Amino acid sequence: MLRVSKISTSYSKPALSFVAALTLFALPPADADVAQVIPGIGYLERWSAFSLGSGNGFSLLFGNSDVAGNFGQAGNGRLVMAGSALINGDLYHRSNGAVLKIGNAAVIGSTFDNQDFVLDDCVKQALAASNAAFSLTSNRLNTSANLDGNDNLTITGAPGETVVLNLKNFVLRGESSFTLEGTATTNFIINVRRKFSLKGHAQVDLAGVQWNQVLFNVVGTDHKAFLGGNSVFGGILMANNRTIEVRRAATLSGLVIGNTLKFHGSSRVLHPTVVSQ
């Protein structure tokens, strides 16, 4: 055990010199998180799936779809679960919420009613986060990602860098892959103005970074954001004004935030533990 005893004032100069000497050594940088750049995201990382729930639409979990982690249903609070769909975590909804379960659909954790304050605050954070991300200036030349077949595009970020892309479309098909490569101190923020779609076996791969270091911010209302087939996505997918649809055996590893969320077939949402590197 470290014991601290009373020190005579005659030792004040050496003590101060020692403290000053410590400032000469740079502490290792903290692991990155997009919340360092977009603070509202940090408040939302508690969820695996979050629906803003504006308008008259409702979120769906059908078939064998599985959300591993907590699900927040804000806004109109409407959620329908059918088949063998599961929420392997807790479900939060508002006082006006209505959760309909059909067949063997289930919430494995607890269901918390009347969570208006928590959910409404998360909606505000999501809207502010999207606006903040979209306001950032791109520092890469890419204007669209339209990949097919065996196409592969890699975007590399340096240690301590926040890479920002402002794209018109993000469309991956077939066996194509989009790789974000960096370090434990690299962040990626990718704004998409129009179409966001992954089909077939398309993949968004992360190399050297974790899901909380990557934000795809899909703005506008032009199209639903879509993940189909056996596509794989890693990161935070946010589309506050759109429906996000995840079909068949598509897997999203991280966090999904949309106006309404629709999961079909054997789709999965995973929320891996963030490991300090």
N, C-alpha and C positions, 0 to 999 in steps of 0.2 A: 504494500500500500504506500502511495506517495504521501509524505507528511510535509506540511508547510509550517515552518517555525517563523517566529518574529525575526525580521532582518534589521540590522542596525542601519541607520541612515548613512553611515560611512561607506556602505556598499551601493549607494544609489547610482553612481555613475557607471560602474560595471553592469548593473542590472539594466539600465537604460540602453547601454551600448549593445547588450545582448538582444534586447527587443528590436533595436534598430537593425541589427545584423540580420534578423529573421526576415525583414522586409526585402532583403536583397534576393531572397530565394522565391521564385514564382511558384505558387501552389498549382498543382495539376488542375486543368480546367474541368468543370463539372460536366457530367454527361448531358448531352443535348436533349431538348424536348421542345416541340413547337410552341409550347406554352411560354417559353422564354421570349418568343417573338410575338405571339398572339395570346395574351394572358387569359382570355376567356376560355380557351381550349382546356386549360388545366382544370377548370371547374367541371368540364364535361367528360373528362377521362374516367370518371367513376362508372360510366355506362359501357355496356357492350353495344346496345342499340337504343337510340333515342328518336322519338317522333315528335315534331313540333305540333302536328295535328291541327293545322288551321284549315278552315273550310269544312265541307261536309264529308270528306273522304274518311276512310278508316284503314287501320293497319291490319295486315293478314299474316298468319302463320299457318300454312297448309302442309299436308303430306307428312313427311318425316323431317321437316325443317327443324333446326336446332339452334337456339341462341344460347351460347354459354356465357353467362354473366347477367348483369342487371339490365332490365328493360324499362325505359321511361316513356310513358304515353301521355303527352301533354295535350294542350288545345282542347279539342272536342272529346278526348279521352276514349275514343272508340277503337276497340281491338277485338278481332275475331280469330280464334284458334280452332283448328279442325284437324281430323285425322289423328296422327301420332305426334303432332308438333309439340315441342318442348321449349320452355324457358328454364334453363338450368341456372337459375339465380332468382333474384327478387323482382317483382313487378310493382311499379309505382304508377298510379293514375290519379286524376283529379276527382273532385267531388261530383262533377258531372259525368264521370267516366262510366262506360259500360263495357264489360269484358264478357264475351260470349265464347264458351268452350263447347265444342262438339266432338263426339267420339272419345278417343283416348288422349286428347290434348291436355297438357298439364303444365302447371308452374311448380317446379321442384322446390323453390324457396318460398318466401313469404310474399303475400300480396298486401300492399300498403295503400289504403284508400285515403281520399281527402288530402292528397299531397300537393295542393295548389301552389303553395309558396315555393316549395323546392322546384317543381316542374316549371312554373312560370319564370322563375329566376334563370333556369337553364335555357329557356327559350330566348331570353334577353341576351344571355352570354353567347349563344349560338349565332344570333343575328349580328351582334357586335363583332364576333370573331370573323365571320365571313366578310363583313365590310372591311375590317382591318387587313385581312389577307389580300383582298382584291385591290386594296390601295397601294400595295407594294410594287415597286418597279422591277421588271424582269432584268435578270443579269445573265441570261442565256439567249441565244439567237433563235431557238426553236419557237415556231408559231403554231404548229400542229403536230400531233403524233397519230399517224395513220399507218398501222402496221398490219401486214398480212403474211400468211404462209409461215416461213421460218425467219422472218425479219426480227432483228434484235437491235434495240436502241438503248445505249447506256448513257446516263447522265451522272457525272462524277462531281462530288463536292469536296472541297478541301477541309482539313480540320478547322473547326471554329467558324466555318462559313454557313450562311443561310442561302441556299440556292432557291431562286424564285423564277418560275416559268409562267408566262401568261399565254395560254393556248386557246385557239379557236375550237378545235375538236380533239378528243382523245378517244381513238377507236382502235381496238386490237382484235384481230381475228385469227383463227387457225392456231398454229403453233407459235405465234409471235410472242415476244417478251419485251418488256420495258423494265430496265434495271436501274435502280437508284443506288449508287455506290458512294460510300463515305466512311466516316469514322464515328466513334461514340460522341463526338462534339459537332457533328454536321447536322443541319436541319434542311428539309426540303418542303417548299410550299409551291403547289402547282394549281393555278387558277384555270378553270375550263369554262368558256363562255357558252358553248353550244352543246355538242353531243359528247356524251360519256358512255362508252360501251365496251364490254369485254365479252367475246363469244368463243365457243369451242374450247380449246385448251390454252387460250391466251393467259399470260401471267404478268403481274406486276411484282417483280422480285426486289428484295432488299438485301444489299450486300454491305455488311459492316455497320448497318443502322437498324434500329428497332422501330416498331410500328408508330410509337409516339413521337418519332422524329420526322414523320411524313404526313403532310396534309394535302389532300386533293379537295379543292374548294370549287364546287360546281355551281355556278351562279345562273340566274335567269330561270325562265319557265318553258323553254323551247321543247325539250324532250325529257322523258323519264331517264334516270341514270340506270343502266342495265348491266348485270353480270349474269351470264348464262353458261350452259354446258358445264364443262369441267374447269372453268376459268378460276384463277387464283389471284387474290388481291391482298397486298399487305400495306397497312397504313390506316389513316383516318380518312374516311370518305364522308364529305359533308355536302348536302344538296338541300338547303333549307326550304327552297320554294318548289321542290320537285318530289315526285315519287321515286323511291329507290327500289328496284325490283331485282331480287336475287333468285335465280331459278335452278332447277335440276341439281347437279352436284357441284355448283359453284361454292367456293369457300372464301370468306372475307376474314382476314386475320388482323384484328385491331379494334376499330370502332366505326360504327355507321350511324350517321345523323341525317335525317331527311324529314320532309313534311309528312309523308306517309311512307311506311315500310311494308313491302310485300315479299314474303319468303315462301317459296314453293318447292315441292319435290324433296330432294335430300340436301338442300342448301344448308350451309352452316355459317355461323358467325362465331369466331373464337376471340377471346380476349386474353392473350398471353401475358404472363407476368413480366413486367419490365425489369431486366436484370442490370445492375450496376456493372459497368465494364471497366 
